[in-house]
Amino acid sequence: MTDDGRSRLTRILSRIQPRPLVRGAFFVFFVYLCVTLWLFYLWAVGAGDFVTRPEAVAGIIPVGAYMSFFAWVKSGVYDPVLPAGITIIIGALLTSLLFKRGFCGFICPVGAFWEFFGWIGGKALPRQPRAPRWLDLGLRGLRYVLAFGFAAMLFALPLSAALDFQKLPYYAVADIKILSYFVLLPLWYVGLGAAIAAASFFFGNVWCRYICPLGGIYGAIGVLSPTNVVRDPGTCIDCGKCTEACHGFVDVQHALTVRAPECDGCQACVESCPVPGALEGRAVGRLRISPWVWAALVVAVWLVVYLVAVVTGHWSAGLTPNEFQEALKSVPIR
């Protein structure tokens, strides 16, 4: 390769940001899993050839997964039907604790989908309007109330009720039931999706900021993270590019250490900073973490949790394909 070719390649690679690459890869993988699960459903109802049921799609049934998570915390009984749901929650909690809502920022496919509409709005509009401060605080506060109310309700659920629910046919195929909304697109679902998409286009990613209750839980945990974005006021030129780049609307420009629960560690602020060293990701306030290393560590933690679950038998479903097929007979999908 010539020097010009190497220089051109270096410029191209320098423009590739880790978060869109990682998040896009997880989203594409999630779509693949959903397609595979639907093909499994078609086999189960006699409309297609057999494919292996994917386990990771258990993450789209958060209520059932969190119910099983709290049942495990109280009893030590790991979900025998869809154990991947608990494992995904453990991964989400751990990445959020270590890397500022790392699950929301780099892995969650639902957030990636709605953020896409916010990104389009940011490109199409001269400037996306902000909700009044009182409304913004109120909606964010409501999300945290709902998040911890949701968690408290599931934690208070009698252990016997949670364990009995795991035995119901509906629980075994709840992921297929939820997936059917994406495939069959009932009118109420299309209307709700259109409303969220329009709101995201004009006001940014409203799903992650105001609606998602799990994001509230992970945001509260992320405040305790030992890794944060740190600003050096001695070298900062107060250009405001960091605040402008933040999709979470965090005022990075006037913070010494970004601890806001809305920060998901995306590193967009760091990448936008024109002064080397003025804004950096750091662990325990000292060890510098580059944006690429930050993204790699989030993925590494996620994969370690997954691999440990596979090795210890806490990933694969406890039902055979024929048992899933039998469960579907008593649960209407269409």
C-alpha positions in Angstrom: 0.0 0.0 0.0 1.3 3.5 -0.9 1.7 6.3 1.6 -1.3 8.0 0.1 -3.4 4.8 0.5 -2.3 4.4 4.1 -3.0 8.0 4.9 -6.5 7.7 3.3 -7.2 4.6 5.3 -6.0 6.2 8.5 -8.4 9.2 7.9 -11.3 6.8 7.3 -10.6 4.8 10.4 -10.2 8.0 12.5 -13.8 8.9 11.6 -15.2 5.6 12.8 -16.6 6.1 16.3 -16.8 3.0 18.6 -20.3 3.5 19.9 -22.2 3.5 16.6 -20.1 0.5 15.4 -20.7 -1.5 18.6 -24.3 -0.5 19.0 -25.0 -1.1 15.3 -23.5 -4.6 15.6 -25.6 -5.5 18.6 -28.8 -4.2 16.9 -28.1 -6.2 13.7 -27.5 -9.3 15.9 -30.7 -8.6 17.7 -32.7 -8.4 14.4 -31.1 -11.7 13.4 -32.2 -13.3 16.7 -35.8 -12.0 16.2 -35.9 -13.4 12.7 -34.6 -16.8 14.0 -37.2 -16.8 16.8 -40.0 -16.2 14.4 -38.8 -19.0 12.2 -38.8 -21.2 15.3 -42.4 -20.1 15.9 -43.3 -21.0 12.3 -41.8 -24.4 12.8 -43.7 -24.9 16.0 -47.1 -24.2 14.3 -46.2 -26.4 11.3 -45.5 -23.6 8.8 -41.8 -24.0 8.3 -38.6 -26.0 8.8 -37.0 -26.4 12.2 -34.5 -23.9 13.5 -32.8 -23.8 16.9 -34.6 -21.4 19.3 -32.3 -18.5 20.2 -31.8 -17.8 23.9 -30.8 -14.2 23.9 -34.2 -13.0 22.9 -35.3 -13.6 26.5 -34.2 -10.0 27.0 -37.4 -8.7 25.3 -39.6 -9.9 28.2 -38.2 -7.6 30.9 -41.1 -8.0 33.4 -40.8 -11.8 33.4 -37.0 -11.7 33.5 -37.0 -9.3 36.4 -39.6 -11.3 38.3 -37.3 -14.3 37.9 -34.3 -12.2 38.9 -35.8 -11.2 42.2 -37.1 -14.8 42.7 -33.5 -15.9 42.3 -32.2 -13.2 44.7 -34.7 -14.4 47.4 -34.5 -18.1 46.9 -31.4 -19.0 45.0 -33.5 -20.7 42.3 -32.2 -19.7 38.8 -35.0 -19.6 36.3 -35.3 -23.2 35.0 -37.3 -22.2 31.9 -35.7 -19.1 30.4 -32.4 -18.6 32.4 -30.9 -16.3 29.8 -33.3 -13.5 31.0 -31.6 -13.4 34.4 -28.2 -13.6 32.9 -29.0 -10.6 30.6 -30.1 -8.6 33.6 -26.9 -9.4 35.5 -24.9 -8.3 32.4 -26.9 -5.1 32.2 -26.5 -4.3 35.9 -22.8 -5.0 35.8 -22.0 -3.0 32.7 -24.1 -0.1 34.2 -22.2 -0.2 37.4 -18.8 -0.4 35.8 -19.3 1.8 32.8 -22.0 4.4 33.2 -25.1 2.7 31.9 -22.9 0.8 29.4 -25.8 -1.5 28.6 -28.0 1.5 27.5 -25.2 3.2 25.6 -23.7 0.3 23.7 -25.9 -2.8 23.8 -29.6 -2.2 24.2 -31.3 -2.6 20.7 -34.5 -0.9 21.8 -32.7 2.3 22.7 -30.7 2.1 19.5 -33.9 1.9 17.4 -35.5 5.0 19.0 -32.3 6.9 19.1 -32.1 6.5 15.3 -35.1 8.8 14.9 -33.6 11.3 17.3 -30.4 11.3 15.2 -32.4 11.9 12.0 -34.1 14.9 13.7 -30.8 16.2 14.8 -29.6 16.2 11.2 -32.8 17.5 9.6 -33.8 20.2 12.0 -31.7 23.4 12.5 -31.9 22.7 16.2 -34.0 20.2 18.2 -36.1 22.0 20.8 -35.8 21.2 24.5 -38.6 20.5 26.8 -39.1 23.3 29.5 -36.9 22.5 32.5 -39.9 21.9 34.8 -41.4 19.4 32.3 -38.0 17.7 31.7 -37.4 17.3 35.4 -41.0 16.1 36.0 -40.9 13.5 33.2 -37.5 12.2 34.3 -38.6 12.1 37.9 -41.7 10.1 36.9 -39.5 7.6 35.1 -37.5 6.9 38.2 -40.7 6.6 40.3 -42.0 4.1 37.8 -38.7 2.3 37.6 -38.3 1.7 41.3 -42.0 1.1 41.8 -41.8 -1.6 39.2 -38.8 -3.1 40.9 -40.4 -2.9 44.3 -43.6 -4.5 43.1 -41.7 -7.5 41.6 -39.5 -7.9 44.6 -42.5 -7.9 46.9 -44.3 -10.5 44.7 -44.6 -13.7 46.8 -41.9 -16.2 45.9 -44.5 -19.0 45.3 -46.4 -16.8 42.8 -43.2 -16.0 40.9 -42.1 -19.7 40.7 -45.6 -20.8 39.7 -45.7 -18.2 36.9 -42.5 -19.7 35.5 -44.4 -23.0 35.0 -47.2 -21.4 32.9 -47.2 -22.0 29.1 -47.5 -18.2 28.6 -44.2 -17.5 30.3 -42.4 -20.0 28.0 -43.5 -18.3 24.9 -43.9 -14.7 26.1 -41.0 -13.6 23.9 -42.8 -14.9 20.8 -45.9 -13.1 21.9 -44.1 -9.8 22.2 -42.2 -10.4 18.9 -45.6 -10.9 17.2 -46.3 -7.2 17.8 -43.3 -6.3 15.6 -44.2 -8.8 12.9 -48.0 -8.4 12.8 -48.0 -4.7 13.6 -51.5 -4.3 15.2 -52.9 -0.8 14.8 -52.5 0.3 18.4 -48.8 -0.7 18.2 -48.2 1.2 15.0 -49.8 4.3 16.5 -47.7 4.1 19.7 -44.5 3.6 17.7 -45.3 6.4 15.4 -45.9 8.8 18.3 -42.6 7.8 20.0 -40.7 8.1 16.6 -42.2 11.6 16.0 -41.4 12.8 19.5 -37.8 11.4 19.2 -37.4 13.2 15.8 -38.3 16.6 17.3 -37.0 16.3 20.9 -34.3 13.6 20.8 -34.4 10.1 22.2 -37.5 10.5 24.4 -37.7 6.7 25.0 -34.4 6.5 26.9 -34.8 9.8 28.6 -38.5 9.7 29.7 -40.1 6.4 29.1 -37.9 3.3 29.6 -38.2 2.3 33.3 -35.2 0.0 33.0 -33.1 2.9 31.9 -34.1 4.6 35.2 -32.7 1.7 37.2 -29.5 1.5 35.2 -29.0 5.3 35.3 -29.3 5.3 39.1 -26.7 2.5 39.3 -24.5 4.3 36.8 -24.1 7.2 39.2 -22.0 4.9 41.4 -19.7 3.9 38.5 -16.0 4.2 39.1 -15.5 5.2 35.5 -16.6 8.7 34.4 -15.8 11.5 31.9 -13.6 14.0 33.6 -13.0 17.6 32.5 -9.7 19.5 33.1 -10.7 23.2 33.7 -7.1 24.2 33.3 -7.0 23.2 29.6 -10.7 23.5 28.7 -11.4 26.4 26.4 -15.2 26.5 27.1 -16.2 25.9 23.5 -19.3 24.0 24.5 -18.8 21.3 21.8 -19.0 18.6 24.5 -22.4 19.7 25.7 -23.6 20.1 22.2 -22.5 16.5 21.3 -24.3 14.9 24.3 -27.4 13.1 23.3 -28.4 12.9 26.9 -28.4 16.7 27.2 -25.9 16.6 30.0 -24.1 20.0 30.7 -20.6 18.5 30.3 -19.0 21.9 29.7 -19.6 23.0 33.3 -18.9 19.7 35.1 -15.6 18.5 36.6 -16.7 14.9 36.7 -19.8 13.8 34.8 -21.9 11.7 37.2 -25.4 12.5 35.7 -27.6 9.5 35.5 -28.4 10.4 31.9 -24.8 9.8 30.9 -24.4 6.4 29.3 -20.7 6.7 28.6 -21.1 7.1 24.9 -17.9 9.2 24.7 -19.3 11.5 22.1 -18.3 14.5 24.3 -14.7 13.2 24.5 -14.5 12.7 20.8 -15.9 16.2 20.1 -13.4 17.9 22.3 -10.8 19.9 20.3 -8.2 20.1 23.1 -6.3 16.9 23.9 -6.6 16.0 27.5 -9.3 18.5 28.4 -12.0 15.8 28.5 -11.2 12.2 29.1 -12.8 9.0 30.2 -11.1 7.8 33.4 -11.3 5.0 35.9 -11.4 6.0 39.6 -10.4 9.5 38.4 -6.9 8.6 37.4 -6.5 5.9 34.8 -7.3 7.3 31.3 -9.6 5.2 29.1 -9.8 6.0 25.4 -13.2 5.8 23.7 -12.2 2.6 21.9 -11.0 1.0 25.1 -14.2 2.0 26.9 -16.3 0.4 24.2 -14.1 -2.7 24.2 -14.4 -3.1 28.0 -18.2 -2.8 27.9 -18.3 -5.6 25.3 -15.8 -7.7 27.2 -17.8 -7.5 30.5 -20.9 -8.5 28.6 -19.2 -11.4 26.9 -17.7 -12.6 30.2 -21.1 -12.7 31.8 -22.5 -14.6 28.8 -19.6 -17.1 28.8 -19.8 -17.8 32.5 -23.5 -18.4 32.1 -23.0 -20.9 29.3 -20.2 -22.8 31.1 -22.2 -23.0 34.4 -25.5 -24.0 32.7 -27.3 -20.7 33.2 -28.1 -19.8 29.6 -29.9 -22.5 27.7 -33.7 -22.9 28.1 -35.0 -25.8 30.3 -37.6 -26.9 27.8 -37.2 -29.0 24.7 -38.4 -27.7 21.3 -41.4 -30.0 21.5 -42.3 -28.6 24.9 -42.2 -25.1 23.5 -44.4 -26.3 20.7 -46.9 -27.7 23.2 -46.9 -24.4 25.1 -47.8 -22.5 22.0 -50.9 -24.5 21.6 -52.5 -22.8 24.6 -51.2 -19.2 23.9 -52.9 -17.3 21.0 -50.3 -15.4 19.0 -52.3 -13.9 16.2 
